Amino acid sequence: MSKKLLLIGITALLLNCKAPSKDPDLQTDQPVATQEAANFQDYTDSLGDKLSISTNEETDSKTIKFNGSTYVLEKDRESSSYSTSDNEYQLTETSGEITFIKKDYNMVLFKTKKTSEQSVTQLQ
């Protein structure tokens, strides 16, 4: 008897629930995602590999494009470098050079000297 009452109660509960998208009275305002143009600074190392860096001042982060992959790196509070949230990759920019490393293997993926003739690419 109690199983039948429980089954009837669950059925009544499920039938009374409405998904927000199906209810005409409920309207959700979803913000339209505007993709602003990002300025990427392109760098090439001695091996011909290309690294693109974009800086986001609002979130204090950098977006890195390297070998077809995109990495978002957050500012490290302890040092002047940037690293991914899982602390797997690290970018260090000094006044004279840029180094992008994979921390698990202590492997340098990209290293180059900054020059004044590096190009800026604007993506939309």
C-alpha positions as CSV (number, residue, x, y, z in Angstrom):
1,M,0.0,0.0,0.0
2,S,2.8,2.4,0.9
3,K,4.6,1.6,-2.4
4,K,1.5,2.6,-4.3
5,L,1.2,5.9,-2.4
6,L,4.9,6.6,-3.0
7,L,4.5,5.8,-6.7
8,I,1.4,8.1,-7.0
9,G,3.2,10.9,-5.2
10,I,6.3,10.8,-7.4
11,T,4.1,10.6,-10.5
12,A,2.1,13.6,-9.4
13,L,5.3,15.5,-8.7
14,L,6.8,14.8,-12.0
15,L,3.6,15.7,-13.9
16,N,3.4,19.1,-12.2
17,C,7.0,20.1,-12.9
18,K,7.5,22.2,-16.0
19,A,10.8,22.9,-17.8
20,P,11.5,26.7,-17.9
21,S,11.9,26.6,-21.7
22,K,8.4,25.1,-22.1
23,D,6.7,27.6,-19.7
24,P,5.6,30.7,-21.7
25,D,5.4,32.8,-18.5
26,L,9.0,32.3,-17.7
27,Q,11.5,34.2,-19.8
28,T,15.1,34.1,-19.2
29,D,17.3,36.9,-20.5
30,Q,20.4,35.4,-21.8
31,P,23.2,37.9,-22.4
32,V,24.4,38.0,-26.0
33,A,28.1,37.0,-26.0
34,T,30.0,39.6,-27.8
35,Q,33.3,38.5,-29.0
36,E,35.6,41.5,-29.0
37,A,38.6,41.7,-31.3
38,A,41.6,40.2,-29.6
39,N,45.1,41.5,-30.4
40,F,47.6,38.7,-30.6
41,Q,51.3,39.4,-30.6
42,D,53.1,36.8,-32.8
43,Y,56.5,35.5,-32.0
44,T,58.7,33.0,-33.9
45,D,61.6,31.1,-32.3
46,S,64.8,29.9,-33.9
47,L,63.2,26.6,-35.0
48,G,60.4,28.4,-36.8
49,D,57.6,27.6,-34.3
50,K,55.0,30.4,-33.9
51,L,53.5,31.5,-30.6
52,S,50.7,34.1,-30.3
53,I,50.0,35.9,-27.1
54,S,46.9,38.0,-26.2
55,T,46.6,39.9,-22.9
56,N,43.3,40.4,-21.1
57,E,43.7,43.2,-18.6
58,E,40.3,42.7,-16.9
59,T,40.9,39.1,-15.8
60,D,44.7,39.5,-15.5
61,S,45.2,36.5,-17.9
62,K,46.9,35.7,-21.2
63,T,45.7,33.6,-24.0
64,I,48.4,31.6,-25.8
65,K,48.0,29.9,-29.2
66,F,50.8,27.4,-29.9
67,N,50.9,24.4,-32.3
68,G,47.1,24.5,-32.9
69,S,46.2,24.5,-29.2
70,T,44.9,27.4,-27.1
71,Y,45.9,27.9,-23.5
72,V,44.4,30.4,-21.0
73,L,47.0,31.3,-18.4
74,E,46.2,33.1,-15.1
75,K,48.6,35.5,-13.4
76,D,50.7,33.8,-10.6
77,R,50.6,35.8,-7.4
78,E,54.0,34.6,-6.2
79,S,55.9,35.5,-9.3
80,S,55.7,37.5,-12.5
81,S,54.8,34.5,-14.6
82,Y,51.5,33.2,-15.9
83,S,50.3,29.6,-15.6
84,T,47.3,27.4,-16.5
85,S,44.7,26.7,-13.8
86,D,46.0,23.1,-13.5
87,N,49.5,24.4,-13.2
88,E,50.7,22.3,-16.2
89,Y,52.0,25.1,-18.5
90,Q,53.8,28.3,-17.6
91,L,54.6,31.5,-19.6
92,T,57.4,33.8,-18.4
93,E,57.9,37.2,-20.1
94,T,61.0,39.2,-19.2
95,S,62.1,42.4,-20.8
96,G,64.2,40.5,-23.3
97,E,62.7,37.1,-23.8
98,I,59.6,34.9,-23.8
99,T,59.6,31.3,-22.4
100,F,56.7,28.8,-22.6
101,I,57.3,25.6,-20.7
102,K,55.5,22.4,-19.7
103,K,56.1,22.2,-16.0
104,D,55.4,18.4,-15.5
105,Y,58.4,17.5,-17.7
106,N,60.5,20.6,-17.2
107,M,60.4,20.9,-21.0
108,V,60.8,24.2,-22.8
109,L,58.2,24.3,-25.6
110,F,59.1,27.8,-26.9
111,K,61.8,30.3,-26.2
112,T,62.6,33.5,-28.1
113,K,64.0,36.9,-27.7
114,K,61.7,39.9,-28.0
115,T,62.4,42.2,-31.0
116,S,60.7,45.4,-32.1
117,E,59.7,43.9,-35.4
118,Q,57.3,41.3,-34.1
119,S,53.9,41.4,-35.7
120,V,50.5,42.1,-34.2
121,T,47.5,40.1,-35.5
122,Q,44.0,41.2,-34.8
123,L,41.4,38.4,-34.7
124,Q,37.7,38.8,-34.7
